[in-house]
Amino acid sequence: MAELTRFDVAAYGETRMVVVESNILPADPSVVVIPLIEGYPAVKGLNPEIDVDGIRYVLATRLIGGVRRSALRRVGSVAGQGDAVIRAVDVLMGGI
């Protein structure tokens, strides 16, 4: 299994994704991620813009899902933008 931690950016082919699963959960073959998509239609609070190496992506929060760790490759981290990611998940799950 790939070593991925919360807020890592992982590549799945050409798609970039943010790992949102807690680091305190036991290891599993899959990990929960949210895709990063350029030009994705943004809803305030739900889809923050996330900067990865100078490229502005939109966090496609409604596309949250699980992906096999073995299919992902770590390419960076957005830990400094983690609060925006957490807020987006809160909006998705609780509407707050």
C-alpha positions as CSV (number, residue, x, y, z in Angstrom):
1,M,0.0,0.0,0.0
2,A,1.2,3.5,-0.8
3,E,2.2,5.7,2.1
4,L,-0.5,8.4,1.9
5,T,-1.6,10.7,4.7
6,R,-4.4,13.2,5.1
7,F,-4.1,16.2,2.8
8,D,-1.6,14.5,0.5
9,V,-2.2,15.0,-3.2
10,A,-2.2,11.8,-5.1
11,A,-2.2,11.1,-8.8
12,Y,-4.5,8.6,-10.4
13,G,-3.4,8.8,-14.0
14,E,-3.7,12.4,-14.9
15,T,-6.2,13.2,-12.2
16,R,-5.1,14.8,-8.9
17,M,-6.9,14.0,-5.7
18,V,-6.7,15.1,-2.1
19,V,-6.6,12.4,0.6
20,V,-9.2,13.3,3.2
21,E,-9.2,10.1,5.4
22,S,-8.0,10.5,8.9
23,N,-4.5,9.2,9.7
24,I,-5.7,7.5,12.9
25,L,-7.8,4.9,11.0
26,P,-6.3,1.5,10.6
27,A,-4.7,0.8,7.2
28,D,-7.0,-0.3,4.4
29,P,-6.4,-1.2,0.8
30,S,-8.6,1.8,-0.2
31,V,-8.4,5.5,0.9
32,V,-11.0,8.3,0.7
33,V,-10.1,11.1,-1.7
34,I,-11.7,14.1,-3.4
35,P,-10.7,14.9,-7.0
36,L,-9.1,18.2,-7.9
37,I,-10.5,19.5,-11.2
38,E,-9.6,22.7,-13.2
39,G,-12.7,24.7,-14.1
40,Y,-15.1,22.6,-12.0
41,P,-18.3,24.5,-11.2
42,A,-17.8,25.9,-7.7
43,V,-20.3,26.4,-4.9
44,K,-19.1,28.7,-2.2
45,G,-17.9,26.7,0.8
46,L,-18.4,23.4,-0.9
47,N,-15.7,23.7,-3.6
48,P,-12.7,25.8,-2.5
49,E,-9.9,26.6,-4.9
50,I,-6.8,24.6,-4.0
51,D,-3.3,25.6,-5.2
52,V,-1.0,22.7,-6.1
53,D,2.4,23.7,-7.4
54,G,1.0,27.0,-8.8
55,I,-2.0,25.4,-10.5
56,R,-5.5,26.4,-9.2
57,Y,-7.8,23.5,-9.0
58,V,-11.4,23.3,-7.6
59,L,-12.0,20.7,-4.9
60,A,-14.8,18.6,-6.4
61,T,-16.2,17.6,-3.0
62,R,-19.4,15.9,-4.3
63,L,-17.2,13.5,-6.1
64,I,-15.7,12.1,-2.9
65,G,-14.9,8.4,-3.0
66,G,-12.6,5.6,-2.3
67,V,-9.7,4.6,-4.5
68,R,-7.3,1.7,-4.1
69,R,-4.1,2.9,-2.5
70,S,-2.0,0.8,-5.0
71,A,-3.5,2.9,-7.8
72,L,-2.3,6.2,-6.4
73,R,1.0,7.9,-6.4
74,R,1.8,10.7,-3.9
75,V,2.7,13.9,-5.8
76,G,2.5,16.6,-3.1
77,S,0.6,17.9,-0.1
78,V,-2.0,20.6,0.5
79,A,-1.7,20.4,4.4
80,G,-1.5,24.2,4.5
81,Q,-4.9,24.4,2.9
82,G,-6.4,21.6,5.1
83,D,-8.9,23.9,6.8
84,A,-10.6,24.7,3.5
85,V,-10.8,21.0,2.7
86,I,-12.3,20.2,6.1
87,R,-14.8,23.0,5.8
88,A,-15.8,21.6,2.3
89,V,-16.4,18.1,3.8
90,D,-18.4,19.7,6.6
91,V,-20.6,21.5,4.1
92,L,-21.1,18.3,2.1
93,M,-22.0,16.2,5.1
94,G,-23.9,18.7,7.3
95,G,-24.7,21.7,5.2
96,I,-22.8,23.9,7.6
